[in-house]
Amino acid sequence: MHIFFSGIGGTGIGPLALVAKQAGYDVSGSDKQHSLYIEHLQKYGIRDITIGQSYEDIAAAHNRQPIDWYVYSSAVAIEQPDAPEFVFCREQNIHMSKRDELLNQIISDRQLKLIAVAGTHGKTTTTAMTIWLLKQLGMPLGYILPAKSSFAEMGAYEPGAEYFVYECDEFDRNFLAYKPYLSLITGVDWDHPDIYPTREDYNAAFNEFLEQSALSYIWQPDAKQLGVENSDAVGVINYDDYAGLSQLAGDVNRQDAVLVAQGIATLLHRDDVSAIAAMLDKFPGVSRRFEQIVPGLYSDYAHTPPKIRGALQLAHEVAGENVVVVYEGLHNTRQHFIKDELRNLFDGVKKLYIVPSYLAREDETLKLLTPDDLKLLLSAEAQTVTEPAALNANLRERIIRHLEAGDTVVCVTAGGGGSLDEWLRKEFRQ
């Protein structure tokens, strides 16, 4: 079967293309622009990649080898419903789908058991921990890891794999496309109001996901919120019962490690949860999760209040009172959604710089909240140490001064082109 991936250079589509190639399918694709990741895919044998997404481009690819399946991202479907590639595939009656349908097909064809990681926060770290642990146990795997790491590709399928590890995102109700063998629920805290207008809608989706999973593990407060009780199909975990099990830095990392250790111990019919947790104490971490850019300067993809609190707890655990924060909100729409929770979120930091929010998928009817607007939403305590800023030479100089003074600078950043994260890497890693 020949599968054509649109936007193959992206972090969502590209790893799945690599999985498909390694699982034995014929793979080609297209992207708007060349990238280092496209070069990476080419080294792994995906050489038929077109830079350009015109009608003529995909027609030429189809002529080289007839396309059986066309895979596209949710963003393309929303932003360009009449994209030239879509028009061509409809005319040729080529099967079209988003990523989830194809991944389910690969899982079915290769008779894999899906280990799904779902939840509002901590998904990527928990997914990475699961992959790292199973690799340490010497198990061949299939997986997609939506972050760079020192121990795994962003996507892979290894011969002889029994399990496939995947981060099941609730955005666009994506996670409801799957029926996992094991699900690890990292936390349930209402998010994506554009998809789930009420907290009840959000909770109902997670309840549906639990019903679709053969076995799940979930934290006690989240189980209570969802009205779920401990059973053969749902393991409800009380974190206090695992006190001291993980030695990783940061409460959020310790919780993720406990969840993975208990889930994998059950999966493999092992009763030595503490031994598995001890293995996870050596977990090396992944990019953009309290990732050190240069000594003392960290980038963290924390964009909801629980994630931000977790990042700050880790920072204070490392640096005490000498924590400086640069905050870039992910989406203006989300800043409106969480504005009441912003009030005390940054209490206790030594200094806070607020830069303009990273804009994408915005509700245009909402006022654009500037750094000055966001400052006014904070407590009186936080406002005294808060300064609106921009990604410029002045902010760079301020960060350098804090580092020279021995402060730990945590940049809460969206990531992506033009983001604070990209600016940090350009300004401080050169």
C-alpha positions in Angstrom: 0.0 0.0 0.0 1.3 3.4 -1.0 0.6 6.1 1.6 1.1 9.8 0.8 1.6 12.2 3.8 0.8 15.9 3.5 2.9 18.1 5.6 5.4 15.3 6.1 8.0 17.6 7.6 5.8 18.4 10.6 6.2 16.9 14.0 2.7 15.4 13.9 2.8 13.8 10.4 6.5 13.1 10.0 7.0 10.5 12.8 3.9 8.6 11.6 5.4 8.5 8.1 8.5 7.0 9.6 6.5 4.4 11.5 4.6 3.5 8.3 7.9 3.1 6.4 9.5 0.9 9.0 6.3 -1.1 9.3 6.6 -2.0 5.6 4.4 0.4 3.7 5.4 2.5 0.7 5.7 6.1 1.8 5.9 9.5 0.1 4.8 13.0 0.9 4.9 16.7 0.5 5.5 19.9 2.5 5.4 23.6 1.9 9.1 24.0 2.7 12.3 22.1 3.1 13.5 21.3 6.7 16.1 19.4 8.6 13.4 16.9 9.6 12.8 16.2 5.9 16.5 15.5 5.5 16.2 13.1 8.4 13.3 11.2 6.8 15.2 11.0 3.6 18.1 9.3 5.4 15.6 6.7 6.7 14.6 5.9 3.1 11.6 8.2 2.6 13.1 9.9 -0.5 10.0 10.7 -2.6 9.2 14.0 -0.9 7.9 17.0 -2.9 8.6 20.5 -1.7 5.4 22.2 -2.9 1.8 21.2 -2.5 0.2 22.1 -5.8 -2.3 20.0 -7.9 0.5 19.3 -10.4 2.9 18.1 -7.6 0.7 15.4 -6.2 -0.4 14.4 -9.7 3.2 13.8 -10.6 3.7 11.7 -7.4 0.6 9.7 -8.2 2.0 9.0 -11.7 5.2 7.8 -10.3 3.3 5.3 -8.0 -0.5 5.3 -7.6 -1.4 6.6 -4.2 -3.7 4.4 -2.1 -4.1 6.5 1.0 -3.7 10.3 1.6 -3.0 11.4 5.2 -3.4 15.0 6.3 -3.5 17.1 9.5 -6.5 18.6 11.3 -5.0 22.1 10.7 -5.0 21.6 6.9 -8.6 20.4 6.9 -9.6 23.5 8.9 -7.5 26.1 7.1 -7.6 24.8 3.5 -10.7 22.6 2.9 -10.2 23.1 -0.8 -6.5 22.7 -0.9 -5.1 21.5 -4.3 -4.1 18.1 -2.9 -7.6 17.6 -1.5 -9.1 18.4 -4.9 -6.8 15.9 -6.7 -7.5 13.1 -4.2 -11.2 13.5 -4.4 -11.1 13.5 -8.2 -9.0 10.3 -8.1 -11.1 8.6 -5.4 -8.0 8.2 -3.2 -8.8 7.3 0.4 -8.3 10.4 2.6 -8.0 10.5 6.4 -6.4 12.2 9.4 -3.6 10.5 11.3 -5.8 8.5 13.7 -7.4 6.3 11.1 -4.1 5.3 9.6 -2.5 4.6 13.0 -5.4 2.4 13.9 -4.9 0.5 10.6 -1.2 0.0 11.3 -1.9 -1.2 14.8 -4.5 -3.6 13.4 -2.4 -4.9 10.5 0.6 -5.5 12.8 -1.5 -6.9 15.7 -0.1 -4.4 18.2 -1.4 -3.6 21.7 -1.8 0.2 22.2 -0.4 1.8 25.3 -2.1 5.2 25.3 -1.1 8.2 27.4 -3.9 10.7 27.8 -4.7 13.7 30.1 -4.6 17.5 30.2 -1.0 17.7 31.2 2.2 15.6 31.4 1.4 13.5 28.4 4.6 13.9 26.5 6.9 13.3 29.5 4.8 10.3 30.5 4.9 8.9 27.0 8.7 9.4 26.9 9.1 7.7 30.3 7.1 4.7 29.0 9.2 4.4 25.9 12.4 4.8 27.8 11.4 2.2 30.4 10.4 -0.4 27.9 13.6 0.1 26.0 15.6 -0.4 29.2 13.6 -3.6 29.6 14.8 -4.7 26.2 11.4 -4.8 24.5 11.0 -4.0 20.8 8.5 -1.2 20.3 6.4 0.8 18.0 5.9 4.4 19.2 5.4 8.1 18.4 7.1 10.6 20.7 6.2 14.2 20.0 9.4 15.6 21.4 13.1 15.3 20.8 15.1 13.1 23.1 18.5 11.5 23.5 17.2 7.9 23.6 14.5 7.6 20.9 13.4 8.8 17.4 10.2 10.8 17.2 8.6 7.8 15.6 9.7 4.2 15.1 8.4 0.6 14.5 10.8 -2.2 15.5 10.4 -5.7 14.2 8.8 -8.1 16.7 7.1 -5.3 18.5 4.1 -6.3 20.7 3.2 -2.8 22.0 2.7 0.6 20.4 3.1 3.7 22.7 1.2 6.8 21.7 0.2 10.1 23.2 -3.5 10.4 22.8 -4.5 14.0 22.7 -8.0 15.1 23.6 -7.9 18.1 21.3 -10.3 17.7 18.4 -11.6 14.6 20.3 -8.6 12.7 18.8 -8.2 10.3 21.6 -11.7 8.8 21.1 -10.5 7.3 17.9 -8.6 4.6 19.8 -9.3 1.5 21.9 -6.2 1.1 24.0 -4.9 -2.0 25.7 -3.6 0.1 28.5 -4.3 3.8 29.2 -2.3 6.0 31.6 -4.3 9.2 32.5 -2.0 11.9 33.7 -4.6 14.4 34.9 -8.0 15.8 34.0 -8.4 19.5 34.1 -10.8 21.3 31.8 -9.1 22.6 28.7 -9.8 23.4 25.0 -13.1 25.3 25.5 -13.4 25.6 21.7 -13.9 21.8 21.5 -15.5 21.2 25.0 -17.7 24.2 25.9 -18.3 23.0 29.4 -16.3 21.1 32.1 -19.1 18.4 31.8 -18.4 18.0 28.1 -14.7 17.5 28.9 -15.3 15.0 31.6 -17.7 13.0 29.5 -15.1 12.6 26.8 -12.6 11.2 29.3 -15.3 8.8 30.6 -15.8 7.6 27.1 -12.1 7.1 26.6 -11.9 5.1 29.8 -14.8 2.9 28.6 -12.9 2.3 25.4 -9.7 1.2 27.2 -9.2 -2.4 28.4 -7.3 -1.2 31.4 -6.6 2.3 32.7 -4.7 3.9 35.6 -5.9 7.3 36.9 -5.2 9.5 39.9 -7.7 9.4 42.8 -8.8 13.1 42.5 -9.4 12.7 38.7 -11.4 9.5 39.3 -13.5 11.3 41.8 -14.1 14.2 39.4 -15.2 11.7 36.7 -17.3 9.6 39.1 -15.1 6.5 38.5 -14.3 3.9 41.1 -11.5 1.3 41.3 -12.3 -1.8 39.4 -10.7 -4.6 37.3 -10.8 -2.2 34.3 -9.7 1.0 36.1 -6.9 1.3 38.7 -7.4 4.3 40.9 -4.1 5.5 42.3 -3.6 7.4 45.6 -0.2 9.2 45.3 0.3 9.1 49.1 0.6 5.3 48.9 3.7 5.7 46.7 5.5 8.3 48.8 9.3 8.2 48.3 8.9 5.7 45.4 10.5 8.1 42.8 13.6 10.1 43.4 13.3 12.3 40.3 13.3 16.1 40.8 9.9 17.8 40.7 6.5 16.7 41.9 5.1 16.4 38.4 8.0 14.1 37.3 7.6 11.9 40.4 3.9 11.6 39.7 4.5 10.7 36.1 7.1 8.1 37.1 4.7 6.5 39.6 1.9 6.3 37.0 4.3 4.6 34.4 5.8 2.3 37.0 2.5 1.0 38.2 1.0 0.7 34.7 3.9 -1.1 33.2 4.3 -3.4 36.2 0.7 -4.5 35.8 1.1 -4.8 32.0 4.1 -7.1 32.4 2.6 -9.0 35.4 5.4 -7.9 37.7 5.0 -7.1 41.4 8.2 -5.1 41.8 6.9 -1.6 41.2 9.6 -0.1 43.3 12.3 -1.7 41.1 10.7 -0.3 38.0 10.4 3.1 39.6 14.1 3.0 40.5 14.9 2.4 36.8 12.9 5.5 36.0 15.0 7.6 38.4 17.6 7.5 35.6 15.2 8.9 33.0 17.1 11.6 31.0 14.2 13.8 30.1 13.0 15.3 26.8 13.2 18.6 25.0 11.2 21.6 26.2 10.2 20.0 29.5 12.4 22.0 31.9 15.1 21.7 29.2 18.4 23.6 30.0 19.3 25.9 27.2 22.4 27.1 28.9 23.4 26.7 32.6 20.6 28.3 34.7 18.3 29.0 31.7 15.4 26.6 31.1 12.6 26.3 28.5 9.4 24.6 29.5 6.3 24.0 27.4 3.9 24.7 30.3 0.7 26.4 29.0 -2.1 25.5 31.4 -2.1 26.5 35.1 -1.4 23.0 36.4 1.6 22.7 34.1 2.9 26.1 35.0 2.5 25.3 38.7 4.4 22.1 38.1 7.2 23.8 36.3 7.5 26.5 39.0 7.5 23.8 41.8 10.4 22.1 40.1 12.2 25.4 39.7 11.8 26.3 43.3 13.0 22.8 44.3 16.1 23.4 42.3 16.7 27.1 43.0 14.9 28.1 46.2 13.7 31.7 46.1 15.9 32.7 43.2 13.4 31.9 40.4 12.9 34.3 37.5 10.1 33.6 35.0 9.6 34.7 31.4 6.0 34.0 30.5 4.7 33.6 26.9 1.0 32.5 26.9 0.0 29.9 24.4 -3.0 31.4 22.6 -4.9 34.6 23.4 -8.1 32.5 23.6 -6.5 30.4 26.4 -5.4 33.5 28.3 -9.1 34.6 28.5 -10.1 31.1 29.6 -7.5 31.0 32.4 -7.4 34.6 33.4 -9.0 34.0 36.9 -6.3 31.3 37.6 -3.5 33.7 36.5 -4.0 35.8 39.6 -1.9 33.9 42.0 0.0 31.6 39.6 3.2 33.5 39.8 3.2 34.5 43.5 6.6 33.8 45.0 8.8 34.3 42.0 11.7 36.8 42.2 10.9 38.5 38.9 8.4 38.0 36.1 8.6 39.1 32.5 5.5 38.8 30.3 6.0 38.8 26.6 3.3 38.8 23.9 1.2 35.6 23.7 1.9 33.1 20.9 -1.1 33.3 18.6 -2.7 30.4 16.7 -6.3 29.1 16.3 -7.7 32.3 17.9 -11.2 33.5 18.6 -11.1 36.8 16.8 -14.0 38.1 18.8 -11.9 38.3 21.9 -9.8 41.3 22.9 -6.0 40.7 22.4 -4.6 40.6 25.9 -1.3 42.4 25.9 1.5 41.9 28.4 0.3 45.0 30.2 -3.3 43.6 30.3 -2.0 40.2 31.7 0.0 42.0 34.4 -3.2 43.6 35.7 -4.8 40.2 36.1 -2.1 39.2 38.6 -2.2 39.6 42.4 -0.8 42.8 43.9 2.2 40.8 45.2 3.0 39.5 41.7 2.5 42.8 40.0 5.3 44.4 42.1 7.9 42.1 40.4 6.3 41.9 36.9 7.5 43.8 33.9 6.0 43.6 30.3 8.7 42.7 27.8 9.4 41.8 24.2 11.8 39.3 22.5 14.6 41.8 22.0 18.0 42.8 23.0 16.8 44.4 26.3 15.2 41.1 27.4 18.3 39.2 26.4 20.5 41.6 28.6 18.1 41.2 31.5 18.3 37.4 31.3 22.1 37.5 31.2 22.2 39.7 34.3 19.9 37.3 36.2 22.1 34.3 35.2 25.3 36.2 36.3 23.6 36.9 39.7 22.9 33.2 40.2 19.2 33.2 39.5 17.4 30.3 37.7 15.5 31.6 34.7 12.5 29.6 33.6 10.9 30.5 30.3 7.3 29.3 30.0 7.0 29.2 26.3 4.7 27.9 23.5 7.3 26.8 21.0 7.1 26.9 17.3 8.2 29.5 14.7 8.6 33.0 16.2 8.1 31.8 19.8 10.1 32.6 22.9 11.5 29.0 22.8 12.9 29.6 19.3 14.3 33.0 20.3 16.1 31.5 23.3 17.8 28.9 21.2 18.9 31.5 18.6 20.1 34.1 21.2 21.7 31.8 23.8 23.0 28.8 21.9 25.0 30.6 19.2 
